[in-house]
Amino acid sequence: MEIIEKENKFLLLNDEREKVGEIDFENNGGKLTITHTEVQKVLRKEGLGERLVLSVVEKARETDLSLGATCPYAANYIKHHKRELEDVL
């Protein structure tokens, strides 16, 4: 699996370079807000959603932005990992 960045999103590609997941975000003047996270149903429970969220976390760190989420999956992830993410919250 490979994660590539496009404009305001990261795509998760399988070995055949087919999209199997994505995460969308907005840059709201100093804050990256995750708006949507999706992974193909057959690949859920493999930690791929977490990998996508962590891609946005890393982007926030690299660009010195804070992080938020309107996407329920990402908001729940942030809620349960506040200690590890405190530098971007």
N, CA, C and O atoms as a Tinker XYZ file with bonds, in Angstrom:
   356  protein
     1  N      0.840000   -1.178000    0.000000    73     2
     2  CA     0.000000    0.000000    0.000000    64     1     3
     3  C      0.885000    1.240000    0.000000    63     2     4     5
     4  O      1.932000    1.289000    0.645000    81     3
     5  N      0.433000    2.224000   -0.735000    73     3     6
     6  CA     1.166000    3.485000   -0.828000    64     5     7
     7  C      0.195000    4.635000   -0.594000    63     6     8     9
     8  O     -0.953000    4.583000   -1.036000    81     7
     9  N      0.649000    5.658000    0.090000    73     7    10
    10  CA    -0.158000    6.859000    0.293000    64     9    11
    11  C      0.494000    7.990000   -0.485000    63    10    12    13
    12  O      1.682000    8.268000   -0.328000    81    11
    13  N     -0.306000    8.638000   -1.331000    73    11    14
    14  CA     0.198000    9.773000   -2.098000    64    13    15
    15  C     -0.659000   11.000000   -1.800000    63    14    16    17
    16  O     -1.847000   10.893000   -1.494000    81    15
    17  N     -0.029000   12.154000   -1.897000    73    15    18
    18  CA    -0.740000   13.398000   -1.619000    64    17    19
    19  C     -1.214000   14.035000   -2.912000    63    18    20    21
    20  O     -0.467000   14.137000   -3.886000    81    19
    21  N     -2.448000   14.455000   -2.904000    73    19    22
    22  CA    -3.041000   15.267000   -3.967000    64    21    23
    23  C     -3.504000   16.557000   -3.310000    63    22    24    25
    24  O     -3.285000   16.746000   -2.114000    81    23
    25  N     -4.134000   17.440000   -4.057000    73    23    26
    26  CA    -4.593000   18.697000   -3.480000    64    25    27
    27  C     -5.674000   18.446000   -2.437000    63    26    28    29
    28  O     -6.747000   17.938000   -2.760000    81    27
    29  N     -5.393000   18.800000   -1.197000    73    27    30
    30  CA    -6.324000   18.675000   -0.070000    64    29    31
    31  C     -6.799000   17.250000    0.196000    63    30    32    33
    32  O     -7.910000   17.046000    0.686000    81    31
    33  N     -5.962000   16.266000   -0.124000    73    31    34
    34  CA    -6.319000   14.873000    0.176000    64    33    35
    35  C     -5.089000   13.993000    0.092000    63    34    36    37
    36  O     -4.083000   14.347000   -0.522000    81    35
    37  N     -5.197000   12.846000    0.721000    73    35    38
    38  CA    -4.234000   11.769000    0.551000    64    37    39
    39  C     -5.002000   10.579000    0.005000    63    38    40    41
    40  O     -6.118000   10.295000    0.439000    81    39
    41  N     -4.395000    9.884000   -0.953000    73    39    42
    42  CA    -4.996000    8.688000   -1.533000    64    41    43
    43  C     -4.203000    7.468000   -1.089000    63    42    44    45
    44  O     -2.974000    7.504000   -1.020000    81    43
    45  N     -4.912000    6.399000   -0.792000    73    43    46
    46  CA    -4.299000    5.124000   -0.451000    64    45    47
    47  C     -4.426000    4.230000   -1.679000    63    46    48    49
    48  O     -5.530000    3.937000   -2.137000    81    47
    49  N     -3.276000    3.799000   -2.207000    73    47    50
    50  CA    -3.253000    2.973000   -3.412000    64    49    51
    51  C     -2.766000    1.570000   -3.075000    63    50    52    53
    52  O     -1.874000    1.388000   -2.246000    81    51
    53  N     -3.373000    0.576000   -3.739000    73    51    54
    54  CA    -2.905000   -0.798000   -3.551000    64    53    55
    55  C     -1.698000   -1.052000   -4.456000    63    54    56    57
    56  O     -1.219000   -0.133000   -5.120000    81    55
    57  N     -1.215000   -2.273000   -4.483000    73    55    58
    58  CA    -0.021000   -2.601000   -5.264000    64    57    59
    59  C     -0.237000   -2.441000   -6.764000    63    58    60    61
    60  O      0.724000   -2.296000   -7.519000    81    59
    61  N     -1.492000   -2.467000   -7.198000    73    59    62
    62  CA    -1.813000   -2.255000   -8.614000    64    61    63
    63  C     -2.059000   -0.772000   -8.904000    63    62    64    65
    64  O     -2.463000   -0.403000  -10.007000    81    63
    65  N     -1.808000    0.079000   -7.887000    73    63    66
    66  CA    -1.978000    1.532000   -7.964000    64    65    67
    67  C     -3.433000    1.945000   -8.148000    63    66    68    69
    68  O     -3.721000    2.994000   -8.725000    81    67
    69  N     -4.349000    1.112000   -7.651000    73    67    70
    70  CA    -5.771000    1.448000   -7.644000    64    69    71
    71  C     -6.099000    2.095000   -6.308000    63    70    72    73
    72  O     -5.576000    1.691000   -5.270000    81    71
    73  N     -6.969000    3.105000   -6.339000    73    71    74
    74  CA    -7.355000    3.785000   -5.105000    64    73    75
    75  C     -8.237000    2.867000   -4.271000    63    74    76    77
    76  O     -9.254000    2.362000   -4.746000    81    75
    77  N     -7.832000    2.659000   -3.021000    73    75    78
    78  CA    -8.616000    1.831000   -2.103000    64    77    79
    79  C     -9.033000    2.614000   -0.860000    63    78    80    81
    80  O     -9.736000    2.095000    0.006000    81    79
    81  N     -8.591000    3.870000   -0.783000    73    79    82
    82  CA    -8.979000    4.716000    0.336000    64    81    83
    83  C     -8.556000    6.147000    0.096000    63    82    84    85
    84  O     -7.719000    6.429000   -0.762000    81    83
    85  N     -9.148000    7.054000    0.869000    73    83    86
    86  CA    -8.747000    8.453000    0.782000    64    85    87
    87  C     -9.152000    9.200000    2.040000    63    86    88    89
    88  O    -10.037000    8.782000    2.787000    81    87
    89  N     -8.482000   10.308000    2.246000    73    87    90
    90  CA    -8.821000   11.214000    3.333000    64    89    91
    91  C     -8.774000   12.623000    2.763000    63    90    92    93
    92  O     -7.805000   13.007000    2.108000    81    91
    93  N     -9.825000   13.388000    3.016000    73    91    94
    94  CA    -9.932000   14.755000    2.518000    64    93    95
    95  C     -9.799000   15.720000    3.683000    63    94    96    97
    96  O    -10.239000   15.431000    4.796000    81    95
    97  N     -9.192000   16.865000    3.419000    73    95    98
    98  CA    -9.033000   17.876000    4.461000    64    97    99
    99  C     -9.078000   19.265000    3.843000    63    98   100   101
   100  O     -8.877000   19.440000    2.641000    81    99
   101  N     -9.348000   20.247000    4.696000    73    99   102
   102  CA    -9.367000   21.652000    4.287000    64   101   103
   103  C     -8.328000   22.397000    5.107000    63   102   104   105
   104  O     -8.099000   22.083000    6.275000    81   103
   105  N     -7.702000   23.387000    4.484000    73   103   106
   106  CA    -6.787000   24.267000    5.202000    64   105   107
   107  C     -7.552000   25.541000    5.503000    63   106   108   109
   108  O     -7.775000   26.370000    4.621000    81   107
   109  N     -7.950000   25.689000    6.753000    73   107   110
   110  CA    -8.749000   26.835000    7.178000    64   109   111
   111  C     -7.886000   27.835000    7.930000    63   110   112   113
   112  O     -8.065000   28.033000    9.132000    81   111
   113  N     -6.958000   28.459000    7.235000    73   111   114
   114  CA    -6.135000   29.496000    7.837000    64   113   115
   115  C     -5.465000   29.098000    9.128000    63   114   116   117
   116  O     -5.805000   29.616000   10.192000    81   115
   117  N     -4.525000   28.195000    9.051000    73   115   118
   118  CA    -3.799000   27.783000   10.242000    64   117   119
   119  C     -4.257000   26.469000   10.843000    63   118   120   121
   120  O     -3.680000   25.997000   11.822000    81   119
   121  N     -5.290000   25.876000   10.264000    73   119   122
   122  CA    -5.817000   24.618000   10.800000    64   121   123
   123  C     -6.182000   23.676000    9.655000    63   122   124   125
   124  O     -6.888000   24.061000    8.723000    81   123
   125  N     -5.698000   22.446000    9.733000    73   123   126
   126  CA    -6.117000   21.408000    8.797000    64   125   127
   127  C     -7.304000   20.685000    9.419000    63   126   128   129
   128  O     -7.201000   20.129000   10.513000    81   127
   129  N     -8.426000   20.698000    8.715000    73   127   130
   130  CA    -9.635000   20.037000    9.202000    64   129   131
   131  C     -9.931000   18.837000    8.315000    63   130   132   133
   132  O    -10.171000   18.986000    7.117000    81   131
   133  N     -9.914000   17.652000    8.904000    73   131   134
   134  CA   -10.231000   16.427000    8.163000    64   133   135
   135  C    -11.744000   16.365000    7.988000    63   134   136   137
   136  O    -12.493000   16.401000    8.965000    81   135
   137  N    -12.188000   16.271000    6.729000    73   135   138
   138  CA   -13.619000   16.298000    6.435000    64   137   139
   139  C    -14.186000   14.940000    6.028000    63   138   140   141
   140  O    -15.397000   14.730000    6.105000    81   139
   141  N    -13.327000   14.015000    5.596000    73   139   142
   142  CA   -13.839000   12.723000    5.127000    64   141   143
   143  C    -12.707000   11.704000    5.131000    63   142   144   145
   144  O    -11.589000   12.001000    4.710000    81   143
   145  N    -13.005000   10.515000    5.605000    73   143   146
   146  CA   -12.064000    9.392000    5.560000    64   145   147
   147  C    -12.829000    8.180000    5.057000    63   146   148   149
   148  O    -13.931000    7.888000    5.521000    81   147
   149  N    -12.231000    7.479000    4.102000    73   147   150
   150  CA   -12.903000    6.296000    3.553000    64   149   151
   151  C    -11.875000    5.250000    3.138000    63   150   152   153
   152  O    -10.857000    5.574000    2.527000    81   151
   153  N    -12.153000    3.997000    3.475000    73   151   154
   154  CA   -11.351000    2.854000    3.057000    64   153   155
   155  C    -12.325000    1.808000    2.534000    63   154   156   157
   156  O    -13.401000    1.618000    3.101000    81   155
   157  N    -11.947000    1.125000    1.446000    73   155   158
   158  CA   -12.827000    0.082000    0.905000    64   157   159
   159  C    -13.234000   -0.885000    2.014000    63   158   160   161
   160  O    -12.435000   -1.246000    2.879000    81   159
   161  N    -14.474000   -1.283000    1.960000    73   159   162
   162  CA   -15.063000   -2.108000    3.022000    64   161   163
   163  C    -14.251000   -3.375000    3.310000    63   162   164   165
   164  O    -14.066000   -3.739000    4.471000    81   163
   165  N    -13.772000   -4.037000    2.276000    73   163   166
   166  CA   -13.037000   -5.296000    2.474000    64   165   167
   167  C    -11.685000   -5.082000    3.152000    63   166   168   169
   168  O    -11.079000   -6.041000    3.632000    81   167
   169  N    -11.205000   -3.841000    3.197000    73   167   170
   170  CA    -9.902000   -3.545000    3.802000    64   169   171
   171  C    -10.009000   -2.890000    5.172000    63   170   172   173
   172  O     -8.994000   -2.554000    5.783000    81   171
   173  N    -11.217000   -2.711000    5.649000    73   171   174
   174  CA   -11.390000   -2.102000    6.965000    64   173   175
   175  C    -10.871000   -3.053000    8.042000    63   174   176   177
   176  O    -10.739000   -4.256000    7.814000    81   175
   177  N    -10.586000   -2.510000    9.186000    73   175   178
   178  CA   -10.038000   -3.262000   10.334000    64   177   179
   179  C     -8.571000   -3.642000   10.126000    63   178   180   181
   180  O     -8.047000   -4.490000   10.848000    81   179
   181  N     -7.898000   -3.021000    9.142000    73   179   182
   182  CA    -6.478000   -3.291000    8.907000    64   181   183
   183  C     -5.597000   -2.104000    9.276000    63   182   184   185
   184  O     -4.398000   -2.113000    8.998000    81   183
   185  N     -6.182000   -1.082000    9.898000    73   183   186
   186  CA    -5.400000    0.080000   10.310000    64   185   187
   187  C     -5.123000    1.087000    9.217000    63   186   188   189
   188  O     -4.303000    1.988000    9.391000    81   187
   189  N     -5.804000    0.941000    8.083000    73   187   190
   190  CA    -5.536000    1.836000    6.961000    64   189   191
   191  C     -6.133000    3.220000    7.169000    63   190   192   193
   192  O     -5.555000    4.216000    6.735000    81   191
   193  N     -7.282000    3.292000    7.827000    73   191   194
   194  CA    -7.857000    4.594000    8.169000    64   193   195
   195  C     -6.916000    5.364000    9.081000    63   194   196   197
   196  O     -6.722000    6.568000    8.914000    81   195
   197  N     -6.338000    4.672000   10.035000    73   195   198
   198  CA    -5.370000    5.299000   10.940000    64   197   199
   199  C     -4.165000    5.817000   10.163000    63   198   200   201
   200  O     -3.692000    6.924000   10.423000    81   199
   201  N     -3.667000    5.036000    9.220000    73   199   202
   202  CA    -2.532000    5.486000    8.402000    64   201   203
   203  C     -2.878000    6.762000    7.652000    63   202   204   205
   204  O     -2.041000    7.655000    7.524000    81   203
   205  N     -4.111000    6.853000    7.154000    73   203   206
   206  CA    -4.522000    8.063000    6.443000    64   205   207
   207  C     -4.585000    9.260000    7.389000    63   206   208   209
   208  O     -4.101000   10.343000    7.058000    81   207
   209  N     -5.178000    9.066000    8.559000    73   207   210
   210  CA    -5.238000   10.157000    9.543000    64   209   211
   211  C     -3.823000   10.603000    9.904000    63   210   212   213
   212  O     -3.554000   11.802000    9.984000    81   211
   213  N     -2.928000    9.659000   10.119000    73   211   214
   214  CA    -1.559000   10.008000   10.494000    64   213   215
   215  C     -0.824000   10.746000    9.376000    63   214   216   217
   216  O      0.109000   11.501000    9.647000    81   215
   217  N     -1.231000   10.538000    8.131000    73   215   218
   218  CA    -0.657000   11.309000    7.023000    64   217   219
   219  C     -1.006000   12.786000    7.163000    63   218   220   221
   220  O     -0.167000   13.654000    6.924000    81   219
   221  N     -2.248000   13.067000    7.551000    73   219   222
   222  CA    -2.658000   14.460000    7.749000    64   221   223
   223  C     -1.988000   15.032000    8.999000    63   222   224   225
   224  O     -1.606000   16.202000    9.018000    81   223
   225  N     -1.848000   14.218000   10.031000    73   223   226
   226  CA    -1.143000   14.656000   11.243000    64   225   227
   227  C      0.280000   15.081000   10.882000    63   226   228   229
   228  O      0.744000   16.136000   11.313000    81   227
   229  N      0.961000   14.268000   10.100000    73   227   230
   230  CA     2.334000   14.586000    9.707000    64   229   231
   231  C      2.381000   15.864000    8.875000    63   230   232   233
   232  O      3.295000   16.673000    9.035000    81   231
   233  N      1.413000   16.050000    7.996000    73   231   234
   234  CA     1.354000   17.286000    7.207000    64   233   235
   235  C      1.162000   18.487000    8.125000    63   234   236   237
   236  O      1.796000   19.524000    7.928000    81   235
   237  N      0.300000   18.359000    9.119000    73   235   238
   238  CA     0.089000   19.454000   10.073000    64   237   239
   239  C      1.397000   19.780000   10.796000    63   238   240   241
   240  O      1.729000   20.950000   10.984000    81   239
   241  N      2.125000   18.761000   11.194000    73   239   242
   242  CA     3.398000   18.985000   11.889000    64   241   243
   243  C      4.416000   19.662000   10.971000    63   242   244   245
   244  O      5.101000   20.601000   11.376000    81   243
   245  N      4.506000   19.178000    9.739000    73   243   246
   246  CA     5.481000   19.722000    8.792000    64   245   247
   247  C      5.188000   21.172000    8.432000    63   246   248   249
   248  O      6.110000   21.941000    8.161000    81   247
   249  N      3.926000   21.550000    8.427000    73   247   250
   250  CA     3.536000   22.902000    8.012000    64   249   251
   251  C      3.196000   23.797000    9.192000    63   250   252   253
   252  O      2.739000   24.925000    9.008000    81   251
   253  N      3.416000   23.298000   10.405000    73   251   254
   254  CA     3.166000   24.047000   11.642000    64   253   255
   255  C      1.717000   24.530000   11.733000    63   254   256   257
   256  O      1.453000   25.681000   12.082000    81   255
   257  N      0.789000   23.630000   11.412000    73   255   258
   258  CA    -0.640000   23.922000   11.493000    64   257   259
   259  C     -1.265000   23.072000   12.591000    63   258   260   261
   260  O     -0.705000   22.052000   12.991000    81   259
   261  N     -2.417000   23.493000   13.070000    73   259   262
   262  CA    -3.153000   22.678000   14.036000    64   261   263
   263  C     -4.071000   21.723000   13.279000    63   262   264   265
   264  O     -4.200000   21.806000   12.058000    81   263
   265  N     -4.701000   20.825000   14.013000    73   263   266
   266  CA    -5.497000   19.759000   13.410000    64   265   267
   267  C     -6.885000   19.716000   14.028000    63   266   268   269
   268  O     -7.048000   19.894000   15.235000    81   267
   269  N     -7.876000   19.478000   13.191000    73   267   270
   270  CA    -9.244000   19.291000   13.648000    64   269   271
   271  C     -9.941000   18.306000   12.723000    63   270   272   273
   272  O     -9.356000   17.853000   11.739000    81   271
   273  N    -11.187000   17.974000   13.036000    73   271   274
   274  CA   -11.911000   17.017000   12.201000    64   273   275
   275  C    -13.409000   17.222000   12.314000    63   274   276   277
   276  O    -13.943000   17.412000   13.406000    81   275
   277  N    -14.080000   17.181000   11.171000    73   275   278
   278  CA   -15.533000   17.088000   11.140000    64   277   279
   279  C    -15.947000   15.672000   10.752000    63   278   280   281
   280  O    -17.102000   15.286000   10.929000    81   279
   281  N    -15.010000   14.908000   10.227000    73   279   282
   282  CA   -15.232000   13.504000    9.882000    64   281   283
   283  C    -15.335000   12.699000   11.178000    63   282   284   285
   284  O    -14.440000   12.785000   12.018000    81   283
   285  N    -16.401000   11.922000   11.360000    73   283   286
   286  CA   -16.569000   11.159000   12.605000    64   285   287
   287  C    -15.406000   10.206000   12.914000    63   286   288   289
   288  O    -14.987000   10.100000   14.066000    81   287
   289  N    -14.888000    9.519000   11.900000    73   287   290
   290  CA   -13.780000    8.590000   12.144000    64   289   291
   291  C    -12.557000    9.339000   12.666000    63   290   292   293
   292  O    -11.966000    8.948000   13.673000    81   291
   293  N    -12.182000   10.416000   11.977000    73   291   294
   294  CA   -10.997000   11.176000   12.369000    64   293   295
   295  C    -11.200000   11.851000   13.725000    63   294   296   297
   296  O    -10.280000   11.889000   14.543000    81   295
   297  N    -12.394000   12.380000   13.966000    73   295   298
   298  CA   -12.676000   13.025000   15.255000    64   297   299
   299  C    -12.538000   12.018000   16.394000    63   298   300   301
   300  O    -11.999000   12.349000   17.451000    81   299
   301  N    -13.014000   10.804000   16.189000    73   299   302
   302  CA   -12.896000    9.754000   17.201000    64   301   303
   303  C    -11.430000    9.369000   17.413000    63   302   304   305
   304  O    -10.997000    9.157000   18.545000    81   303
   305  N    -10.682000    9.282000   16.331000    73   303   306
   306  CA    -9.257000    8.961000   16.445000    64   305   307
   307  C     -8.548000   10.028000   17.273000    63   306   308   309
   308  O     -7.785000    9.709000   18.185000    81   307
   309  N     -8.801000   11.288000   16.955000    73   307   310
   310  CA    -8.176000   12.395000   17.684000    64   309   311
   311  C     -8.559000   12.340000   19.161000    63   310   312   313
   312  O     -7.712000   12.526000   20.035000    81   311
   313  N     -9.823000   12.086000   19.433000    73   311   314
   314  CA   -10.316000   12.021000   20.816000    64   313   315
   315  C     -9.560000   10.972000   21.632000    63   314   316   317
   316  O     -9.260000   11.189000   22.806000    81   315
   317  N     -9.255000    9.839000   21.007000    73   315   318
   318  CA    -8.608000    8.738000   21.718000    64   317   319
   319  C     -7.079000    8.780000   21.676000    63   318   320   321
   320  O     -6.423000    7.925000   22.269000    81   319
   321  N     -6.509000    9.763000   20.985000    73   319   322
   322  CA    -5.048000    9.865000   20.878000    64   321   323
   323  C     -4.564000   11.279000   21.193000    63   322   324   325
   324  O     -3.568000   11.737000   20.632000    81   323
   325  N     -5.261000   11.960000   22.081000    73   323   326
   326  CA    -4.922000   13.358000   22.393000    64   325   327
   327  C     -3.486000   13.520000   22.882000    63   326   328   329
   328  O     -2.812000   14.486000   22.525000    81   327
   329  N     -3.028000   12.599000   23.681000    73   327   330
   330  CA    -1.673000   12.719000   24.232000    64   329   331
   331  C     -0.624000   12.711000   23.112000    63   330   332   333
   332  O      0.284000   13.541000   23.107000    81   331
   333  N     -0.751000   11.776000   22.167000    73   331   334
   334  CA     0.216000   11.687000   21.067000    64   333   335
   335  C      0.094000   12.851000   20.089000    63   334   336   337
   336  O      1.047000   13.178000   19.381000    81   335
   337  N     -1.075000   13.470000   20.054000    73   335   338
   338  CA    -1.339000   14.531000   19.075000    64   337   339
   339  C     -1.335000   15.927000   19.676000    63   338   340   341
   340  O     -1.652000   16.896000   18.986000    81   339
   341  N     -0.982000   16.046000   20.951000    73   339   342
   342  CA    -1.118000   17.336000   21.635000    64   341   343
   343  C     -0.356000   18.463000   20.948000    63   342   344   345
   344  O     -0.738000   19.626000   21.082000    81   343
   345  N      0.711000   18.151000   20.218000    73   343   346
   346  CA     1.478000   19.204000   19.549000    64   345   347
   347  C      0.740000   19.825000   18.366000    63   346   348   349
   348  O      1.114000   20.904000   17.908000    81   347
   349  N     -0.306000   19.158000   17.863000    73   347   350
   350  CA    -1.066000   19.715000   16.731000    64   349   351
   351  C     -2.508000   20.047000   17.095000    63   350   352   353
   352  O     -3.273000   20.482000   16.235000    81   351
   353  N     -2.887000   19.853000   18.340000    73   351   354
   354  CA    -4.260000   20.161000   18.750000    64   353   355
   355  C     -4.352000   21.557000   19.342000    63   354   356
   356  O     -5.433000   21.988000   19.742000    81   355
